[in-house]
Amino acid sequence: MRIQGEGESGGAEPWEVAAPLVRAAQDGDALAMDELLTLVTPYVTRLCRPIAVTDTADAVQESLVAIFKGLRGLRDPQALYGWMRTVTVREAVRMARRTAVEQPAAPEDLVRPAGLRADRDGELSADIRDALARLPVRHRAVLVLRELEGLDERTVADLLGVAPGTVKSRLHRARASFRKAWSR
């Protein structure tokens, strides 16, 4: 089964392109599983890179393994990308925590980070990646999900398994820490 890859979808939404592969992979089609993992790897990498800065490759691999193992339990193939985001963020945060050196956030500079956007290919500039790498994992994760992925605070809270108030306070500190790291 050949499904159009990223950038070749002809206007179809990514979850629509992936849905037939999900169904086939759930039915045991190894080629469909391979094609599905190939299709989603750029998305998984884009999520892992700013969270697990020094361990991106490991985080991507662990995420893909978790997706491979958990795919049979996915009830709705159209929900693939939301489910994958949850799995990937969990794995990226777990990987980043293994090697993280936590530094306390300075709450003084409260300006919202400007320019925290990816280019057309979803890549962050080296300067932004460097500033993100200096943040504690819990701040990096909330900042990436809120500012880059554009998720609301409730969704971020659900993904990270914390209260919405915790997301707000972490986001506040993350923005301040990012601003401080950016100015260095």
C-alpha distance (Angstrom), angle and dihedral (degrees) to the residues before:
residue distance angle dihedral
M1 . . .
R2 3.82 . .
I3 3.81 117.7 .
Q4 3.77 124.1 -176.3
G5 3.80 113.2 -98.2
E6 3.76 130.1 -131.8
G7 3.77 109.7 -55.7
E8 3.84 91.8 17.6
S9 3.78 98.6 74.8
G10 3.78 94.7 110.2
G11 3.81 92.2 -134.6
A12 3.81 96.9 -44.2
E13 3.78 117.5 133.8
P14 3.84 114.8 -107.3
W15 3.81 93.2 -115.2
E16 3.79 90.1 52.2
V17 3.79 90.4 52.8
A18 3.81 91.6 47.4
A19 3.83 98.5 43.6
P20 3.84 96.8 82.4
L21 3.81 89.7 47.4
V22 3.81 90.9 50.1
R23 3.80 91.8 51.9
A24 3.81 92.6 47.1
A25 3.81 92.6 46.0
Q26 3.80 90.7 49.3
D27 3.81 87.7 53.8
G28 3.81 89.9 56.1
D29 3.82 101.6 -95.9
A30 3.83 102.6 152.0
L31 3.81 93.1 -167.9
A32 3.81 91.0 53.7
M33 3.81 89.9 49.4
D34 3.80 90.6 51.0
E35 3.80 91.5 48.1
L36 3.81 91.4 46.7
L37 3.80 92.8 51.3
T38 3.81 89.6 47.6
L39 3.81 89.7 50.5
V40 3.82 95.2 50.5
T41 3.81 99.1 39.3
P42 3.84 94.6 89.9
Y43 3.82 90.4 52.5
V44 3.80 92.7 46.6
T45 3.81 90.2 47.9
R46 3.79 91.6 49.5
L47 3.81 89.8 54.6
C48 3.81 95.6 43.6
R49 3.80 99.4 45.0
P50 3.83 98.8 71.4
I51 3.81 94.9 37.7
A52 3.82 102.2 43.0
V53 3.77 95.2 32.9
T54 3.78 99.2 167.1
D55 3.81 95.3 32.6
T56 3.79 102.2 40.5
A57 3.80 96.3 132.9
D58 3.80 92.1 49.5
A59 3.80 92.0 46.4
V60 3.81 91.1 50.1
Q61 3.79 91.2 49.2
E62 3.81 93.5 47.6
S63 3.81 90.0 47.3
L64 3.79 92.9 50.7
V65 3.82 90.7 48.1
A66 3.82 90.2 50.9
I67 3.82 90.2 48.2
F68 3.80 90.5 48.7
K69 3.80 92.2 49.8
G70 3.80 96.5 42.7
L71 3.79 101.0 40.8
R72 3.80 95.0 94.7
G73 3.81 89.1 61.4
L74 3.80 93.4 55.9
R75 3.80 105.6 107.4
D76 3.79 100.2 -171.7
P77 3.83 116.5 43.6
Q78 3.82 88.6 -160.9
A79 3.83 87.8 64.7
L80 3.81 92.2 59.0
Y81 3.81 97.9 110.5
G82 3.81 94.9 47.4
W83 3.79 91.2 47.6
M84 3.81 91.2 45.1
R85 3.80 91.0 50.9
T86 3.81 90.2 54.7
V87 3.81 92.8 47.8
T88 3.80 93.4 44.2
V89 3.80 96.0 48.0
R90 3.81 90.3 48.6
E91 3.81 91.8 51.2
A92 3.82 94.2 43.0
V93 3.80 92.2 50.6
R94 3.81 91.2 46.1
M95 3.82 91.0 50.6
A96 3.80 93.7 45.4
R97 3.80 92.1 50.1
R98 3.79 90.7 57.6
T99 3.79 92.2 66.3
A100 3.80 102.7 20.4
V101 3.76 121.5 128.8
E102 3.77 103.1 -155.1
Q103 3.80 117.9 -142.7
P104 3.78 121.8 -172.7
A105 3.79 114.3 -107.6
A106 3.78 119.2 -117.1
P107 3.79 105.5 -131.6
E108 3.81 94.9 -160.8
D109 3.80 105.1 88.2
L110 3.80 104.3 62.7
V111 3.79 100.3 169.4
R112 3.78 114.2 128.6
P113 3.82 109.9 -112.2
A114 3.77 110.1 -103.1
G115 3.76 122.0 -148.8
L116 3.80 96.5 23.6
R117 3.76 92.4 144.5
A118 3.75 134.0 119.5
D119 3.79 121.7 -122.5
R120 3.81 122.9 -114.5
D121 3.81 91.7 -76.3
G122 3.82 92.8 52.3
E123 3.80 91.8 -107.8
L124 3.78 122.5 137.8
S125 3.76 119.7 -138.7
A126 3.80 116.8 -102.9
D127 3.81 89.9 -112.0
I128 3.80 92.3 55.3
R129 3.81 92.2 45.7
D130 3.82 89.2 50.2
A131 3.81 92.7 50.2
L132 3.82 91.0 46.9
A133 3.80 90.5 49.8
R134 3.80 89.7 60.7
L135 3.79 92.5 58.0
P136 3.80 124.5 91.6
V137 3.81 112.2 -100.6
R138 3.80 94.4 -111.2
H139 3.82 90.5 54.3
R140 3.79 94.5 42.5
A141 3.81 92.2 52.1
V142 3.79 95.3 49.7
L143 3.81 92.8 44.6
V144 3.81 93.3 49.9
L145 3.81 93.6 47.3
R146 3.80 94.3 45.9
E147 3.82 102.3 37.2
L148 3.81 104.0 28.2
E149 3.77 101.8 29.5
G150 3.81 92.9 35.3
L151 3.79 94.5 -136.0
D152 3.80 120.9 159.4
E153 3.79 120.4 -114.4
R154 3.81 94.1 -103.9
T155 3.82 91.8 54.5
V156 3.81 91.6 46.4
A157 3.81 89.2 50.4
D158 3.80 91.1 51.5
L159 3.82 92.5 47.5
L160 3.79 93.4 49.7
G161 3.79 95.8 38.5
V162 3.81 95.2 -122.7
A163 3.79 136.1 116.0
P164 3.82 119.1 -86.7
G165 3.81 89.4 -117.0
T166 3.79 89.0 56.9
V167 3.81 89.5 53.1
K168 3.81 90.1 51.9
S169 3.79 93.7 50.7
R170 3.81 93.1 43.5
L171 3.78 90.8 48.1
H172 3.80 90.1 50.5
R173 3.81 91.2 51.2
A174 3.80 92.7 40.8
R175 3.78 92.3 55.2
A176 3.79 90.8 48.9
S177 3.80 92.1 47.2
F178 3.77 92.4 46.6
R179 3.79 90.9 50.7
K180 3.81 90.1 50.5
A181 3.84 92.6 47.0
W182 3.81 90.3 46.2
S183 3.80 92.2 55.0
R184 3.82 93.3 53.1
